[in-house]
């Protein structure tokens, strides 16, 4: 007490302006640090003393301190009336049982740190950035490499299937049992290995990757491993691992895509004449991958038990079961044709299909638990399948476009030297670096047991969207080589296939607006979901705890956002030094601003926020790029700050903060806050004057494009993990072979161009100058031969495929015959 009197006495002796200044500094410090209420109370008393306040102000303030700090009083005087008001206004969103299951599925991982406004960077940096085990790497270097060599992407599209040799190899080498435990005959590989395998297969053939990844994802080994009965595991898992069973999983319906609640497929429990329980099933499903060749069908349906034979009530809800495809009443329909991409995909129908009750995944106990099973499994699968495909395709594009830009010449220069080409190349290289970072960071979390539904939604949405941009940019750079289909074309089939990736596993529009931010705002926020539950359960104590903690959370992030904005993040500091430091500071600034403005949106729109999808989409973009930037920072630090990766790292970081800035500007321009919208417009002006990020510079983009075209450590590292054929007659192998020849002959080209510049040689094509250059001793005969070989390879590499009329009309233009010679007429 004596110390407090001395403190108050000090304030009474200093000038008023100084007291006010100290009070403001204390208030900002307390708010920035998130000081508890009792410290605010003490600071308030100090301020009153400094202002020489009257006794009635002291009494009034003391009453307020008691009301806000004594929880039983606060709960009855303030919190309970607020609860009643919010309930009467329907302010907080009502959550259906289906929505609640989806929200609760999985776990909150590092996205919770980013949503908090004060991320723990030490935790983010301590999360695994995994490597493959010896066995996993050997499988990638052995069977995966071999399978890639057995499959030719063009032939798969022409024949619309793999060869029997490829199918046999996949079965005999366990490609359908990657995630199945070893005791059941599988490999029990990590999510990281599963992801790396899919990425490598994608770099060879998209349909091949799809065929391998689907049985190893939702359909249905993942469900059996986590929810199946022991009998189901013992029977199915060894058969799935050996490829004896070919599985699929049927979820989507004509009127139930993203809205699983609209599912009409149904089942009914009944007792048979043998006194055993059975299911009678009827369904209509479509877009089911591998259904056409499946032997066992995973099925999601709504289950009824009209006689309450299971003792769980009549309407049990969504349930999952395993149905042998040859069961009476099962129809595997005619094939869909998804943009001409030849993976097996078709509808399936069931009419009065009768199976035993133990067909339910998890047995009787699994009845009605299907939605939770699906949501938890999808929370994992979304982080592996499509992100891996996208990352593999991105690496292939980086490798091939980099080579093509050094091979193709226009106006006497390789096209990679034109700034118009450098711009899309920089995007391809920068996106590839950040995607690989996020791929491994995400699978590292999955491998340690996390099931982060929001993070995997971020991965699925952003990877596929970035992959779409990469393919578009690649097509622009390679021009005619991209639009002329044939065995030489590397990008056309990816161009066809990308809209499929955008559509499946949750359409991207829905994923962005409802899953990343809609689900994230509730699930990842430290208090929002608890407040909603407390309100729904009319739990005043829980509401009081979370509501006032939420108020403090808003105040802290408001102060952090303001102070970090005016200091451009410097006040937050960085957990590391070096090139990453400034980006950690920006990420702290972004997180605080995001958390504050997210609360503003939730407070302004309440339960109506779920319908404000344009605003929600912009918040989703910020959360997405915060996660992607955290993963990229983790990669750069984990890999030892590789100097040769610096331009890729910096380009990707600059780009992500540019995207964050763009999203903030959209929010500040469009958000409607009653009575305060004008203030947010002013904040928007400040944001544009003091941006978190701007687009990467032209010079930085130039360095990325140059690195993509230069054989060496940087190019090899950023494209590590893809299939690179040795055959110079292969599409990718041809580019690699030609680039190597051109690079080796590089010093000779310099001699020739130097001689032309000095007018020792005429300004003609180098091939016509070689004999003269040798004659004048400008180059040696063996050097002339190097250039001649490089130019012949260059001329061959830029050709496109053409077909005879019979081949084209018969659609029988296979890539090779027995001796490996192209079975197409190539324009020379």
C-alpha positions in Angstrom: 0.0 0.0 0.0 2.9 2.3 0.8 4.3 1.7 -2.7 1.0 2.6 -4.3 0.9 5.8 -2.2 4.3 6.7 -3.4 3.3 6.0 -7.0 0.2 8.1 -6.8 2.1 10.8 -5.0 4.6 10.9 -7.9 1.7 11.5 -10.4 0.3 14.4 -8.3 3.6 16.2 -8.6 4.2 16.0 -12.3 2.6 18.3 -14.9 -0.8 17.4 -16.4 0.7 16.9 -19.9 3.3 14.5 -18.6 0.7 12.5 -16.6 -1.4 12.2 -19.7 1.6 11.1 -21.7 2.6 8.5 -19.2 -1.0 7.3 -19.0 -1.2 6.9 -22.8 2.1 5.1 -23.0 1.0 2.8 -20.2 -2.3 2.1 -21.8 -0.7 1.3 -25.2 1.8 -0.9 -23.5 -0.8 -2.8 -21.5 -3.0 -3.2 -24.6 -0.1 -4.4 -26.7 0.9 -6.9 -24.1 -2.7 -8.0 -23.3 -2.4 -7.0 -19.6 -5.0 -8.5 -17.2 -7.9 -6.4 -15.9 -6.4 -5.8 -12.5 -3.4 -4.1 -14.0 -5.7 -1.9 -16.0 -7.6 -1.1 -12.8 -4.3 0.0 -11.0 -3.3 2.1 -14.0 -6.8 3.7 -14.0 -6.3 4.7 -10.3 -2.9 6.2 -11.2 -4.5 8.2 -14.0 -7.2 9.5 -11.7 -4.5 10.7 -9.2 -2.6 12.3 -12.0 -5.7 14.2 -13.1 -6.4 15.2 -9.6 -9.9 13.6 -9.9 -12.7 14.3 -7.5 -13.8 11.8 -4.9 -17.0 10.9 -6.7 -15.0 9.9 -9.7 -12.9 7.6 -7.5 -16.0 6.1 -6.0 -17.6 5.6 -9.5 -14.4 4.1 -10.8 -14.2 1.7 -7.8 -17.7 0.5 -8.5 -16.8 -0.2 -12.1 -13.7 -2.0 -11.1 -15.7 -4.3 -8.8 -18.3 -4.9 -11.4 -15.8 -5.9 -14.1 -13.3 -7.7 -11.9 -15.5 -9.7 -9.6 -16.8 -12.4 -11.9 -20.1 -13.3 -10.1 -21.1 -9.6 -10.1 -20.0 -9.2 -13.7 -21.8 -12.3 -14.8 -25.2 -11.3 -13.3 -25.0 -7.5 -13.9 -23.5 -7.4 -17.4 -22.9 -10.8 -19.1 -26.4 -12.3 -18.5 -28.2 -9.3 -20.1 -25.8 -9.4 -23.0 -26.5 -13.1 -23.5 -30.2 -12.5 -23.6 -29.8 -9.6 -26.0 -27.6 -11.6 -28.4 -30.0 -14.5 -28.2 -33.0 -12.3 -28.9 -31.2 -10.7 -31.9 -30.0 -14.0 -33.2 -26.6 -12.3 -33.4 -24.4 -15.3 -33.3 -24.7 -17.9 -36.0 -26.9 -20.9 -35.3 -24.9 -24.1 -36.1 -26.6 -27.2 -37.3 -25.5 -30.6 -36.2 -23.9 -31.2 -39.6 -22.0 -27.9 -39.5 -21.0 -28.6 -35.9 -19.5 -32.0 -36.9 -17.6 -30.3 -39.8 -16.3 -27.5 -37.5 -15.2 -29.9 -34.8 -13.6 -32.4 -37.3 -9.8 -32.5 -37.0 -7.6 -30.3 -34.9 -6.3 -26.7 -34.7 -2.6 -26.5 -35.5 -0.4 -23.6 -36.3 -3.3 -21.8 -38.0 -4.5 -21.0 -34.5 -1.2 -19.1 -33.9 -1.8 -17.0 -37.0 -5.4 -16.3 -36.1 -4.4 -15.2 -32.6 -2.8 -11.9 -33.6 0.3 -12.8 -31.6 1.9 -15.9 -33.3 4.5 -17.9 -31.4 7.2 -18.0 -34.0 9.3 -20.4 -32.0 6.5 -22.9 -32.2 6.1 -22.3 -36.0 9.9 -22.8 -36.5 9.9 -25.9 -34.3 7.2 -27.7 -36.3 8.7 -30.6 -38.4 10.0 -30.0 -41.9 10.3 -33.7 -42.6 12.6 -35.8 -44.7 11.9 -39.3 -46.1 13.1 -42.4 -44.3 15.6 -44.7 -45.9 12.8 -47.1 -46.9 10.6 -44.3 -48.3 13.5 -42.9 -50.3 14.4 -46.3 -51.7 10.8 -46.8 -52.8 10.7 -43.4 -54.5 14.1 -44.1 -56.3 13.1 -47.7 -57.1 9.5 -48.8 -57.8 8.2 -45.2 -58.3 11.0 -44.4 -60.8 10.4 -47.7 -62.6 6.6 -47.2 -62.8 7.2 -43.8 -64.3 9.3 -45.4 -67.0 6.6 -47.9 -67.8 4.0 -45.2 -68.4 3.9 -42.7 -71.2 1.4 -39.9 -70.7 0.5 -39.5 -74.4 -0.2 -43.2 -74.7 -2.4 -43.2 -71.7 -4.5 -40.4 -73.3 -4.6 -42.2 -76.6 -5.4 -45.7 -75.2 -7.4 -44.3 -72.2 -5.8 -46.8 -70.0 -2.5 -48.1 -68.7 -0.8 -51.1 -70.1 -1.3 -54.5 -68.4 2.4 -54.3 -67.5 1.9 -51.1 -65.6 -1.2 -52.4 -63.8 0.6 -55.6 -62.8 3.6 -53.6 -61.6 1.4 -51.3 -59.4 -0.3 -54.3 -57.8 2.8 -56.4 -57.3 4.8 -53.5 -55.8 2.1 -52.4 -53.4 1.2 -49.0 -54.8 -2.3 -49.4 -53.4 -1.1 -50.0 -49.9 1.2 -47.1 -49.3 -0.6 -46.0 -46.0 -1.8 -49.4 -44.9 0.1 -50.8 -41.8 2.9 -53.3 -42.4 1.2 -56.0 -40.4 -1.6 -56.0 -43.1 0.9 -56.1 -46.0 1.2 -52.4 -46.6 4.2 -50.0 -46.4 2.8 -47.8 -43.6 4.5 -44.8 -45.2 4.2 -41.3 -43.8 2.0 -38.6 -45.2 5.2 -37.0 -46.4 6.2 -40.1 -48.4 2.7 -40.6 -49.7 2.7 -36.9 -50.9 6.2 -37.3 -52.5 5.1 -40.4 -54.4 2.0 -38.7 -55.8 4.0 -35.6 -56.7 6.6 -37.7 -58.6 3.9 -39.7 -60.4 2.2 -36.5 -61.4 5.3 -35.2 -63.1 5.1 -38.2 -65.4 1.3 -38.7 -65.9 -1.7 -37.1 -64.2 -4.0 -40.1 -64.5 -1.3 -42.3 -63.0 -1.1 -40.2 -59.9 -4.9 -40.2 -59.5 -5.1 -43.9 -59.8 -2.5 -44.4 -57.1 -3.6 -41.6 -54.7 -7.4 -42.4 -54.5 -7.0 -45.9 -52.9 -4.5 -44.4 -50.5 -6.8 -41.6 -49.5 -10.5 -41.7 -48.5 -11.4 -44.7 -50.5 -11.7 -46.5 -48.1 -8.4 -47.7 -46.5 -8.1 -44.5 -44.5 -11.6 -45.0 -43.0 -11.0 -48.7 -42.2 -7.7 -47.9 -40.5 -9.2 -45.4 -38.1 -12.8 -46.6 -37.7 -13.1 -50.2 -39.0 -13.8 -53.2 -36.8 -10.9 -55.6 -36.3 -12.7 -58.1 -38.5 -13.0 -55.5 -41.3 -9.4 -54.6 -41.0 -8.2 -58.2 -41.0 -10.2 -59.0 -44.1 -10.0 -55.9 -46.3 -6.6 -54.2 -45.5 -4.4 -57.1 -46.7 -6.6 -57.4 -49.9 -6.4 -53.7 -50.5 -2.6 -53.6 -49.9 -2.1 -56.4 -52.4 -4.3 -54.9 -55.0 -6.7 -57.9 -54.9 -9.5 -55.4 -54.1 -9.8 -52.1 -56.1 -11.7 -49.6 -53.9 -13.6 -46.5 -54.6 -15.7 -44.2 -52.4 -19.2 -42.9 -53.3 -20.2 -39.6 -51.7 -21.3 -37.1 -54.4 -24.8 -37.1 -55.8 -26.6 -35.1 -58.4 -28.2 -32.9 -55.7 -25.6 -33.3 -52.9 -22.2 -32.1 -53.8 -20.9 -29.5 -51.4 -24.2 -29.8 -49.4 -23.9 -33.3 -48.0 -27.1 -32.6 -46.0 -29.0 -32.8 -49.3 -28.0 -36.5 -49.7 -30.8 -38.7 -50.8 -29.1 -42.1 -50.8 -30.6 -44.0 -48.0 -30.5 -47.2 -46.1 -32.9 -49.0 -43.7 -32.1 -51.5 -40.9 -34.3 -54.6 -40.9 -34.4 -58.0 -39.4 -34.1 -60.9 -41.9 -35.8 -64.3 -41.7 -32.7 -65.7 -40.1 -33.2 -63.2 -37.3 -30.0 -61.3 -38.3 -29.8 -57.6 -39.0 -29.4 -56.3 -42.5 -29.3 -53.0 -44.5 -31.5 -52.3 -47.5 -29.7 -49.6 -49.5 -30.7 -47.4 -52.4 -28.4 -44.8 -53.9 -27.6 -42.6 -56.9 -24.0 -41.4 -56.9 -21.8 -39.7 -59.6 -18.2 -38.6 -60.3 -16.9 -41.7 -58.4 -13.2 -42.2 -59.2 -12.2 -45.8 -59.9 -15.9 -47.0 -59.6 -15.8 -48.5 -63.1 -13.1 -51.0 -62.1 -13.9 -51.3 -58.4 -14.4 -54.5 -56.5 -15.5 -52.9 -53.3 -17.6 -49.7 -53.0 -17.4 -47.4 -50.0 -20.8 -45.7 -49.7 -22.1 -42.8 -47.7 -25.9 -42.7 -47.1 -28.5 -41.6 -44.6 -29.5 -44.5 -42.3 -33.0 -45.1 -40.8 -33.8 -47.7 -38.2 -37.6 -47.5 -38.1 -37.9 -50.3 -35.5 -35.0 -49.0 -33.4 -33.3 -52.4 -33.8 -29.9 -50.8 -33.0 -31.3 -49.0 -30.0 -30.1 -45.6 -31.3 -33.4 -44.1 -32.5 -35.1 -44.0 -35.9 -33.0 -41.4 -37.8 -29.3 -42.3 -37.3 -27.9 -39.9 -39.9 -25.1 -40.3 -42.4 -23.4 -43.7 -42.3 -20.5 -45.3 -44.2 -20.5 -48.9 -45.4 -18.5 -51.2 -47.6 -20.4 -52.9 -50.4 -18.8 -55.6 -52.7 -19.4 -54.2 -56.3 -20.8 -57.5 -57.5 -23.6 -57.5 -54.9 -27.1 -57.9 -56.5 -28.6 -54.5 -57.2 -25.3 -52.6 -57.6 -24.8 -50.9 -60.9 -21.4 -49.4 -62.0 -22.5 -46.9 -64.6 -21.1 -45.8 -67.9 -17.9 -43.8 -67.7 -17.8 -40.0 -67.3 -15.4 -38.1 -69.5 -13.9 -35.4 -67.3 -12.4 -33.1 -69.9 -10.9 -36.0 -71.7 -8.6 -36.9 -68.8 -8.6 -40.8 -68.9 -8.9 -41.8 -65.3 -11.7 -44.2 -64.3 -14.7 -42.2 -63.2 -18.4 -43.1 -63.4 -21.7 -43.0 -61.6 -23.0 -45.8 -59.5 -26.5 -46.8 -58.6 -28.0 -49.2 -56.0 -31.5 -50.5 -56.0 -32.7 -52.5 -53.0 -29.2 -53.7 -52.3 -29.1 -56.0 -49.2 -26.0 -56.4 -47.1 -25.3 -57.5 -43.5 -25.3 -54.9 -40.8 -21.6 -55.5 -40.3 -21.0 -53.9 -43.7 -21.1 -50.6 -41.8 -17.6 -49.3 -41.3 -17.1 -49.7 -37.6 -20.0 -52.2 -37.3 -23.1 -51.3 -35.4 -21.2 -48.6 -33.4 -20.4 -46.9 -36.7 -24.1 -46.4 -37.5 -24.7 -42.6 -37.8 -21.1 -41.7 -37.4 -20.3 -41.5 -41.1 -20.2 -37.7 -41.4 -17.7 -37.4 -38.6 -15.6 -40.1 -40.2 -15.7 -38.4 -43.6 -14.9 -34.9 -42.2 -11.9 -36.2 -40.2 -10.5 -38.2 -43.0 -11.0 -35.4 -45.5 -9.2 -33.1 -43.1 -6.1 -35.3 -43.8 -6.7 -36.2 -47.4 -7.1 -32.6 -48.6 -3.6 -31.9 -47.4 -2.0 -34.7 -49.4 -3.6 -35.6 -52.7 -4.3 -32.5 -54.7 -1.6 -30.4 -53.1 0.9 -33.1 -54.0 -0.3 -33.2 -57.6 -0.1 -29.5 -57.8 3.4 -29.4 -56.4 4.6 -32.1 -58.8 3.2 -30.3 -61.7 4.7 -27.0 -60.6 8.2 -28.5 -60.4 7.8 -30.1 -63.8 6.7 -26.7 -65.2 9.7 -24.9 -63.6 12.0 -27.5 -65.1 10.5 -27.6 -68.6 9.8 -23.9 -69.0 13.3 -23.0 -67.8 14.8 -25.3 -70.4 12.4 -24.2 -73.2 13.2 -20.5 -72.5 16.9 -21.2 -73.1 16.3 -23.4 -76.2 13.7 -21.4 -78.1 15.0 -18.4 -80.0 13.2 -15.4 -81.5 14.7 -12.2 -83.0 18.2 -13.8 -82.5 17.8 -14.2 -78.7 16.7 -17.0 -76.5 13.2 -16.1 -75.4 14.2 -16.3 -71.7 16.0 -13.0 -72.2 12.8 -11.1 -72.9 11.3 -9.4 -69.9 7.8 -10.3 -71.1 8.8 -14.0 -70.7 10.7 -13.4 -67.4 7.5 -12.2 -65.8 5.5 -15.4 -66.1 8.6 -17.5 -65.5 9.2 -15.7 -62.2 5.6 -16.6 -61.1 6.2 -20.2 -62.0 9.5 -20.4 -60.1 8.2 -18.4 -57.1 5.0 -20.4 -56.8 6.9 -23.6 -57.0 9.2 -22.7 -54.1 6.3 -21.8 -51.8 4.2 -24.7 -52.8 6.9 -27.2 -52.0 7.5 -25.5 -48.7 3.9 -25.7 -47.7 3.6 -29.3 -49.0 6.3 -30.6 -46.7 5.2 -28.3 -43.8 1.7 -29.6 -44.0 2.6 -33.3 -44.3 5.0 -32.8 -41.3 2.0 -31.7 -39.3 0.0 -34.6 -40.5 2.8 -37.0 -39.6 2.9 -35.8 -36.0 -0.8 -36.5 -35.7 -2.4 -33.2 -36.5 -5.7 -33.2 -38.5 -5.9 -29.5 -39.3 -9.1 -29.1 -41.4 -8.5 -25.4 -42.0 -4.8 -25.8 -43.0 -5.6 -28.7 -45.4 -8.4 -26.6 -47.0 -5.9 -23.8 -47.4 -3.6 -26.2 -49.1 -6.2 -27.7 -51.4 -7.6 -24.3 -52.5 -4.3 -22.4 -52.9 -2.2 -25.2 -54.5 -4.8 -25.9 -57.1 -5.4 -22.2 -57.9 -1.6 -21.5 -58.1 -1.2 -24.6 -60.3 -3.8 -23.3 -62.6 -1.8 -20.0 -62.9 1.4 -22.0 -63.5 -0.1 -24.0 -66.3 -1.6 -20.9 -67.9 1.8 -19.2 -67.7 3.6 -22.2 -69.0 1.3 -22.5 -72.0 1.9 -18.8 -72.7 5.7 -19.2 -72.7 5.9 -22.4 -74.8 3.3 -21.1 -77.2 2.7 -23.5 -80.1 4.5 -26.3 -78.3 1.7 -26.1 -75.7 -1.3 -26.1 -78.0 -0.2 -28.8 -80.4 -1.0 -32.1 -78.8 1.2 -35.1 -79.1 3.9 -37.0 -77.3 6.2 -33.9 -77.3 3.7 -31.7 -75.5 4.3 -31.4 -71.8 1.5 -29.0 -70.7 -1.7 -29.6 -72.7 -3.0 -32.5 -70.5 -2.3 -30.5 -67.3 -4.2 -27.6 -68.9 -7.2 -29.9 -69.5 -7.0 -31.4 -66.0 -6.7 -28.4 -63.7 -10.4 -27.5 -63.6 -11.0 -31.0 -62.3 -8.7 -30.4 -59.4 -10.4 -27.0 -58.8 -13.8 -28.8 -58.6 -13.2 -32.0 -56.6 -12.7 -32.5 -52.8 -14.8 -29.4 -52.2 -15.2 -26.9 -55.0 -12.7 -24.0 -54.6 -15.2 -21.2 -54.4 -16.8 -23.0 -51.4 -13.5 -24.0 -49.9 -12.3 -20.4 -49.9 -15.3 -18.7 -48.5 -16.9 -21.3 -46.2 -14.1 -23.6 -45.1 -11.0 -21.5 -44.9 -12.5 -18.4 -43.2 -16.1 -19.5 -42.4 -14.8 -22.6 -40.5 -11.6 -20.9 -39.6 -13.2 -17.9 -38.0 -15.1 -20.2 -35.6 -12.7 -23.1 -35.2 -9.4 -21.2 -35.0 -10.5 -18.2 -33.1 -9.5 -18.6 -29.4 -13.0 -17.6 -28.1 -15.7 -17.5 -30.8 -16.7 -21.1 -30.9 -16.8 -21.3 -27.1 -19.1 -18.2 -27.0 -21.4 -19.8 -29.6 -21.6 -23.0 -27.6 -22.2 -21.1 -24.4 -25.0 -19.1 -26.0 -26.6 -22.2 -27.5 -26.4 -24.0 -24.1 -27.4 -20.9 -22.1 -24.2 -21.3 -20.0 -23.7 -17.9 -18.5 -20.5 -18.8 -16.7 -18.8 -20.0 -19.9 -20.1 -17.1 -21.9 -18.8 -14.6 -19.3 -15.3 -16.1 -19.3 -15.1 -16.2 -23.1 -16.9 -13.0 -23.9 -14.6 -10.8 -21.7 -11.5 -12.6 -22.8 -12.7 -11.9 -26.4 -13.0 -8.2 -25.6 -9.5 -8.2 -24.2 -8.3 -10.1 -27.3 -9.8 -7.4 -29.6 -8.2 -4.6 -27.5 -4.8 -6.2 -27.6 -4.9 -6.8 -31.3 -6.1 -3.3 -32.0 -3.1 -1.9 -30.2 -0.7 -4.4 -31.8 -2.1 -3.7 -35.2 -1.7 0.1 -34.7 1.8 0.0 -33.2 3.1 -2.7 -35.7 1.7 -0.7 -38.6 3.4 2.6 -37.6 6.7 0.7 -37.0 6.3 -1.6 -40.0 6.5 -4.6 -37.7 9.8 -3.7 -36.1 8.3 -3.6 -32.7 7.5 -7.3 -32.9 11.1 -8.3 -33.6 12.1 -11.6 -35.2 13.1 -15.0 -33.9 16.0 -15.2 -36.4 18.4 -12.9 -38.1 19.3 -12.8 -41.8 17.1 -12.6 -44.9 14.0 -14.1 -43.1 13.9 -11.5 -40.3 12.0 -8.8 -42.1 9.4 -11.3 -43.2 8.8 -12.6 -39.6 8.2 -9.0 -38.6 5.7 -8.5 -41.4 4.0 -11.7 -40.5 3.5 -10.5 -36.9 2.1 -7.2 -38.3 -0.2 -9.2 -40.6 -1.5 -11.5 -37.9 -2.4 -8.7 -35.5 -4.2 -6.7 -38.2 -6.0 -9.8 -39.5 -7.1 -10.8 -36.0 -8.4 -7.3 -35.3 -10.3 -6.9 -38.5 -11.6 -10.5 -38.4 -13.2 -9.6 -35.0 -14.6 -6.4 -36.6 -16.3 -8.4 -39.3 -17.7 -10.9 -36.8 -18.9 -8.1 -34.6 -20.4 -6.2 -37.5 -22.2 -9.0 -39.4 -22.7 -11.6 -36.6 -24.4 -14.7 -37.9 -24.8 -13.0 -41.3 -21.1 -13.2 -42.0 -21.5 -16.6 -43.6 -23.5 -15.0 -46.4 -20.9 -12.2 -46.9 -18.8 -14.5 -49.1 -16.9 -11.7 -50.9 -15.6 -10.3 -47.6 -15.0 -13.8 -46.2 -13.0 -14.7 -49.3 -10.6 -11.8 -48.7 -10.1 -12.9 -45.1 -9.5 -16.4 -46.4 -6.8 -15.0 -48.7 -5.0 -13.3 -45.8 -5.2 -16.4 -43.6 -4.0 -18.6 -46.5 -1.0 -16.5 -47.4 -0.1 -16.1 -43.7 0.1 -19.9 -43.5 1.9 -20.3 -46.8 4.4 -17.6 -45.8 5.0 -19.3 -42.4 5.7 -22.6 -44.2 8.1 -20.8 -46.6 10.0 -19.2 -43.8 10.2 -22.6 -42.1 11.6 -24.1 -45.3 14.2 -21.5 -45.8 15.4 -21.8 -42.3 15.2 -25.6 -42.1 17.2 -25.9 -45.3 20.0 -23.8 -44.0 19.3 -20.5 -45.8 20.6 -21.9 -49.1 22.2 -19.0 -51.0 21.2 -20.5 -54.3 17.5 -20.4 -53.2 17.5 -16.8 -52.1 15.8 -15.3 -55.2 13.1 -17.9 -55.1 12.5 -17.4 -51.4 12.5 -13.6 -51.6 10.2 -13.6 -54.7 7.7 -15.9 -53.0 7.7 -13.9 -49.7 7.3 -10.6 -51.5 4.4 -12.0 -53.6 2.6 -13.4 -50.6 2.6 -10.2 -48.7 1.5 -8.4 -51.9 -1.5 -10.7 -51.9 -2.2 -10.0 -48.3 -2.0 -6.3 -48.9 -4.5 -6.6 -51.8 -6.9 -8.6 -49.6 -6.7 -6.0 -46.8 -7.4 -3.2 -49.3 -10.6 -5.0 -50.4 -11.7 -5.6 -46.9 -11.2 -1.9 -45.8 -13.0 -0.7 -49.0 -16.0 -3.0 -48.6 -16.6 -3.8 -45.0 -19.7 -2.2 -43.5 -19.4 -1.2 -39.9 -22.4 0.7 -38.5 -21.4 4.4 -38.0 -17.7 3.7 -38.6 -17.4 2.7 -42.3 -15.8 6.1 -43.0 -13.1 5.3 -40.5 -12.2 2.1 -42.2 -12.0 4.0 -45.5 -9.4 6.3 -43.9 -7.5 3.2 -42.6 -7.6 1.9 -46.2 -5.9 5.1 -47.4 -3.2 4.7 -44.7 -2.8 1.0 -45.7 -2.1 2.0 -49.3 0.4 4.6 -48.2 2.0 2.1 -45.8 1.5 -1.3 -47.5 2.4 -4.6 -45.9 3.6 -5.7 -49.2 4.1 -4.8 -52.9 4.6 -7.0 -56.0 8.1 -8.4 -56.3 10.5 -6.2 -58.2 11.4 -6.7 -61.9 15.0 -7.3 -60.9 14.0 -10.0 -58.4 11.8 -11.7 -61.1 14.8 -11.5 -63.5 17.0 -13.4 -61.1 14.3 -16.1 -60.6 13.9 -16.5 -64.4 17.6 -16.7 -64.9 18.1 -19.3 -62.2 15.3 -21.5 -63.9 17.3 -21.4 -67.1 20.7 -22.2 -65.6 21.7 -25.8 -65.0 23.0 -26.2 -61.5 22.2 -26.4 -57.8 19.3 -23.9 -57.7 17.4 -25.4 -60.6 18.0 -29.0 -59.4 16.9 -28.2 -55.9 13.7 -26.4 -56.7 12.7 -29.3 -59.0 13.9 -32.1 -56.8 11.6 -35.1 -56.6 10.2 -35.2 -60.2 10.7 -37.9 -62.8 13.5 -36.9 -65.2 13.8 -39.4 -68.1 17.2 -40.1 -69.5 15.8 -40.8 -73.0 16.4 -37.8 -75.3 13.4 -38.9 -77.3 11.1 -38.3 -74.4 9.3 -35.0 -74.1 11.1 -33.8 -70.9 14.2 -35.8 -71.7 14.5 -33.9 -75.0 14.5 -30.5 -73.3 17.0 -31.7 -70.7 19.3 -33.1 -73.3 19.2 -30.0 -75.4 19.7 -27.6 -72.5 22.8 -29.5 -71.4 24.3 -29.5 -74.9 23.6 -25.7 -75.2 25.1 -25.1 -71.8 28.3 -27.1 -72.5 28.7 -25.3 -75.8 28.1 -21.9 -74.1 31.8 -20.8 -74.2 32.0 -21.6 -77.9 28.8 -19.5 -78.6 30.5 -16.6 -76.8 33.5 -16.9 -79.1 31.3 -16.9 -82.2 29.1 -14.0 -81.0 32.3 -12.0 -80.0 33.8 -12.6 -83.5 30.5 -11.4 -85.1 30.6 -8.3 -82.9 34.2 -7.6 -84.0 33.2 -8.2 -87.6 35.5 -11.2 -87.9 32.5 -13.2 -88.9 29.4 -12.1 -90.8 26.1 -11.7 -89.0 24.5 -15.1 -89.9 23.1 -18.1 -88.2 25.9 -19.9 -86.2 25.5 -23.1 -88.2 26.6 -21.4 -91.4 29.6 -19.8 -89.7 31.2 -22.9 -88.2 33.5 -23.8 -91.1 34.6 -20.2 -91.5 35.2 -19.9 -87.8 37.4 -23.0 -87.8 39.3 -21.8 -90.8 40.0 -18.5 -89.0 41.1 -20.3 -85.8 38.3 -18.6 -83.9 37.1 -22.0 -82.6 38.6 -25.5 -82.8 37.0 -28.3 -85.0 35.8 -30.2 -81.9 34.2 -26.9 -80.7 32.4 -26.5 -84.0 31.1 -30.1 -83.6 29.7 -29.2 -80.1 27.8 -26.2 -81.6 26.5 -28.3 -84.5 25.2 -31.0 -82.2 23.6 -28.4 -79.9 21.9 -26.6 -82.8 20.6 -29.9 -84.2 19.2 -30.7 -80.8 17.7 -27.2 -80.5 16.0 -27.5 -83.8 14.6 -30.9 -82.9 13.4 -29.7 -79.4 11.3 -26.9 -80.8 9.3 -29.1 -83.2 5.7 -30.1 -82.6 3.9 -33.4 -83.4 1.8 -34.0 -86.5 -0.1 -37.1 -87.6 -1.2 -38.8 -90.7 -4.8 -38.4 -91.5 -5.4 -42.1 -90.7 -3.6 -41.8 -87.3 -5.5 -38.6 -86.5 -9.0 -39.8 -87.5 -8.4 -43.2 -85.9 -7.0 -41.6 -82.7 -4.2 -44.2 -82.8 -1.1 -42.0 -82.7 0.9 -43.9 -80.0 4.2 -42.3 -79.0 6.6 -45.2 -79.7 7.0 -48.4 -81.6 9.4 -51.2 -80.6 12.6 -49.4 -81.3 11.6 -46.2 -79.5 11.1 -44.2 -82.8 8.3 -41.6 -82.7 5.3 -43.0 -84.5 4.3 -39.5 -85.6 5.3 -37.3 -88.5 7.3 -34.5 -87.0 7.5 -31.2 -88.8 11.2 -30.3 -89.4 
